[in-house]
Amino acid sequence: MIDVAIAGGGPSGMAAALEIKKRAPELKVVILEKNEAVGRKLRATGNGRCNIANTESEGYALVSDFLMREGIAFRVYENGLVYPFSESAADVTDRLEERLKESGVMVKTGYEVKTVERVQKCFVINGRLESRYLVLALGGKAGPAFGTIGDGYRLARKLGHSVITPVPILTPVEIDGFEVKGLNGIRARGKVSLIRKGETVYCESGEIQFTKYGLSGICIFNMTRHMRYDKEEGLSCFRIRIDLDPERMLDAFVKDEIRRVRENGEAIKADEERKTAKPYEAAEALLRTAFRPALSREIMRQAGIPEDITAEDLYDEASESIVSSFRALEFTPSGIKGWKDAQCTMGGVSLEEVDADTSESRLIDGLYITGELLDYDGPCGGYNLANAWLTGIKAGKAIADDALQN
Ligand SMILES: Cc1cc2nc3c(=O)[nH]c(=O)nc-3n(C[C@H](O)[C@H](O)[C@H](O)COP(=O)(O)OP(=O)(O)OC[C@H]3O[C@@H](n4cnc5c(N)ncnc54)[C@H](O)[C@@H]3O)c2cc1C
């Protein structure tokens, strides 16, 4: 019989293990991880840089104390984003592995938790391993390549917990027919709004990445947290509106350019010697220094400017529709990229059934549930790792306190 079995060797499981060992070193703690190593997803976070927490995240003081204590040097950037000083997710994972070894946590890799039963006062894992306490730190369903395929939901349900339907979030958005627009690879700054049945339900400014299937970028990822819809209505109840000039820097520019090009065109026509000079052709060339050509073409299309009109043929009134178009470029989402591309899960074990101070189940004594397996999700910016550390630390502290008292 061991004291604590921790199912899942991600950040929340490792944090729980280290916290227990700090407070009660004599307890026998084992991490059961189905991958060949702990922290595989952690290694891939933040594009390998690991946005490890956010100063605005709940319980940040506890998290930053924990990271420092475990020998992880970090630095705070704009918007409270916290990264390891070396900006390497691999360094963080290696350091945690070392700390698990140093503190005497047993790590069983290649061990898949398939069944969990409550038998009298202990938990029996896979029909043979007995433990006094159990931490379910099995993650959600996002990034299945890292070992998270939703096992935690099945096991939590088996133990009597309710699970709010998991949905992939922090993921790109698909738009039908996007590849034909030639926007793939364009990056632009702007303000993105999510409109649901005419009402703005979310907006955020930042970099928008146009891809071959649709839209990506941090503000698009965060927007997916707000794209809940009924099955019957589908995603067509949403519009994505992009304001490419929220600071209104280009209004006068567009007006002036239209006038200048037209006047120049007229002057050229009147001048025998310059007759062949043709500085502008397609209307979108007007926006050359503002947007990439394919984006300008889409702006003109949405402004209702016919493709065969040249810049010289535009009249002053066209500036209004062009400006309105790039200030409210609209797309209808046709899909949200699935688990493979998602960075997080929305939904999970109901928070009502878990004590927020200790991560302990309100249904079963000695059972703790942590990290992404819970019905918590945060935006990009370190909030999800912060939640994993925090809930793991709380579980570890509560288990050590309980074990020392009893
Ligand atoms: C590509 C990517 C980048 C990300 N970048 C960031 C970032 O920069 N900042 C941020 O805050 N968040 C980021 N996230 C989200 C963050 O990684 C997760 O929210 C966090 O790892 C959750 O921690 P966890 O311990 O709850 O679960 P996980 O890290 O998912 O760990 C769960 C562990 O349980 C194991 N497991 C699952 N089932 C079983 C089983 N049956 N038996 C045994 N073991 C099992 C898994 O193999 C896994 O190791 C990113 C996610 C992805 C996919």
The ligand as an SDF file (V2000), in Angstrom:
LIG
                    3D

 53 58  0  0  0  0  0  0  0  0999 V2000
    0.7040   22.8920  -27.7920 C   0  0  0  0  0  0  0  0  0  0  0  0
    0.2570   23.4280  -26.4730 C   0  0  0  0  0  0  0  0  0  0  0  0
    0.8320   24.5910  -25.9910 C   0  0  0  0  0  0  0  0  0  0  0  0
    0.4140   25.1160  -24.7580 C   0  0  0  0  0  0  0  0  0  0  0  0
    1.0300   26.2440  -24.2870 N   0  0  0  0  0  0  0  0  0  0  0  0
    0.6620   26.7510  -23.0850 C   0  0  0  0  0  0  0  0  0  0  0  0
    1.3410   27.8720  -22.5260 C   0  0  0  0  0  0  0  0  0  0  0  0
    2.3250   28.3820  -23.0660 O   0  0  0  0  0  0  0  0  0  0  0  0
    0.8670   28.3580  -21.3340 N   0  0  0  0  0  0  0  0  0  0  0  0
   -0.1880   27.7850  -20.6750 C   0  0  0  0  0  0  0  0  0  0  0  0
   -0.5780   28.2870  -19.6160 O   0  0  0  0  0  0  0  0  0  0  0  0
   -0.8020   26.6790  -21.1580 N   0  0  0  0  0  0  0  0  0  0  0  0
   -0.3960   26.1500  -22.3260 C   0  0  0  0  0  0  0  0  0  0  0  0
   -1.0150   25.0140  -22.7940 N   0  0  0  0  0  0  0  0  0  0  0  0
   -2.0380   24.3410  -21.9440 C   0  0  0  0  0  0  0  0  0  0  0  0
   -1.3300   23.5530  -20.8160 C   0  0  0  0  0  0  0  0  0  0  0  0
   -0.2560   22.8140  -21.3690 O   0  0  0  0  0  0  0  0  0  0  0  0
   -2.2870   22.6090  -20.0830 C   0  0  0  0  0  0  0  0  0  0  0  0
   -3.4090   23.3240  -19.6310 O   0  0  0  0  0  0  0  0  0  0  0  0
   -1.5640   21.9520  -18.9000 C   0  0  0  0  0  0  0  0  0  0  0  0
   -0.4980   21.1520  -19.3520 O   0  0  0  0  0  0  0  0  0  0  0  0
   -2.5260   21.0850  -18.0850 C   0  0  0  0  0  0  0  0  0  0  0  0
   -1.7840   20.4440  -17.0930 O   0  0  0  0  0  0  0  0  0  0  0  0
   -2.3360   19.0970  -16.4370 P   0  0  0  0  0  0  0  0  0  0  0  0
   -1.2830   18.6340  -15.4890 O   0  0  0  0  0  0  0  0  0  0  0  0
   -3.6970   19.3130  -15.9200 O   0  0  0  0  0  0  0  0  0  0  0  0
   -2.4980   18.0800  -17.6360 O   0  0  0  0  0  0  0  0  0  0  0  0
   -1.4690   17.5830  -18.7680 P   0  0  0  0  0  0  0  0  0  0  0  0
   -0.3130   18.4820  -18.9120 O   0  0  0  0  0  0  0  0  0  0  0  0
   -2.3250   17.3410  -19.9380 O   0  0  0  0  0  0  0  0  0  0  0  0
   -0.9430   16.2140  -18.1620 O   0  0  0  0  0  0  0  0  0  0  0  0
   -1.7590   15.0940  -17.9890 C   0  0  0  0  0  0  0  0  0  0  0  0
   -0.8760   13.8560  -18.0000 C   0  0  0  0  0  0  0  0  0  0  0  0
   -1.6980   12.7060  -17.7400 O   0  0  0  0  0  0  0  0  0  0  0  0
   -1.2370   11.6510  -18.5530 C   0  0  0  0  0  0  0  0  0  0  0  0
   -2.3160   10.6690  -18.7270 N   0  0  0  0  0  0  0  0  0  0  0  0
   -3.4850   10.8280  -19.3850 C   0  0  0  0  0  0  0  0  0  0  0  0
   -4.2170    9.7170  -19.3030 N   0  0  0  0  0  0  0  0  0  0  0  0
   -3.5040    8.8390  -18.5820 C   0  0  0  0  0  0  0  0  0  0  0  0
   -3.7530    7.5040  -18.1200 C   0  0  0  0  0  0  0  0  0  0  0  0
   -4.8710    6.8470  -18.4090 N   0  0  0  0  0  0  0  0  0  0  0  0
   -2.8050    6.9010  -17.3560 N   0  0  0  0  0  0  0  0  0  0  0  0
   -1.6570    7.5550  -17.0260 C   0  0  0  0  0  0  0  0  0  0  0  0
   -1.3720    8.7810  -17.4370 N   0  0  0  0  0  0  0  0  0  0  0  0
   -2.2940    9.4320  -18.1940 C   0  0  0  0  0  0  0  0  0  0  0  0
   -0.8490   12.3150  -19.8480 C   0  0  0  0  0  0  0  0  0  0  0  0
    0.0410   11.5190  -20.5950 O   0  0  0  0  0  0  0  0  0  0  0  0
   -0.2230   13.6190  -19.3400 C   0  0  0  0  0  0  0  0  0  0  0  0
    1.1690   13.4830  -19.1580 O   0  0  0  0  0  0  0  0  0  0  0  0
   -0.6190   24.4660  -24.0130 C   0  0  0  0  0  0  0  0  0  0  0  0
   -1.1880   23.2910  -24.5080 C   0  0  0  0  0  0  0  0  0  0  0  0
   -0.7680   22.7700  -25.7210 C   0  0  0  0  0  0  0  0  0  0  0  0
   -1.3900   21.4910  -26.2430 C   0  0  0  0  0  0  0  0  0  0  0  0
  1  2  1  0
  2  3  1  0
  2 52  2  0
  3  4  2  0
  4  5  1  0
  4 50  1  0
  5  6  2  0
  6  7  1  0
  6 13  1  0
  7  8  2  0
  7  9  1  0
  9 10  1  0
 10 11  2  0
 10 12  1  0
 12 13  2  0
 13 14  1  0
 14 15  1  0
 14 50  1  0
 15 16  1  0
 16 17  1  0
 16 18  1  0
 18 19  1  0
 18 20  1  0
 20 21  1  0
 20 22  1  0
 22 23  1  0
 23 24  1  0
 24 25  2  0
 24 26  1  0
 24 27  1  0
 27 28  1  0
 28 29  2  0
 28 30  1  0
 28 31  1  0
 31 32  1  0
 32 33  1  0
 33 34  1  0
 33 48  1  0
 34 35  1  0
 35 36  1  0
 35 46  1  0
 36 37  1  0
 36 45  1  0
 37 38  2  0
 38 39  1  0
 39 40  1  0
 39 45  2  0
 40 41  1  0
 40 42  2  0
 42 43  1  0
 43 44  2  0
 44 45  1  0
 46 47  1  0
 46 48  1  0
 48 49  1  0
 50 51  2  0
 51 52  1  0
 52 53  1  0
M  END
$$$$
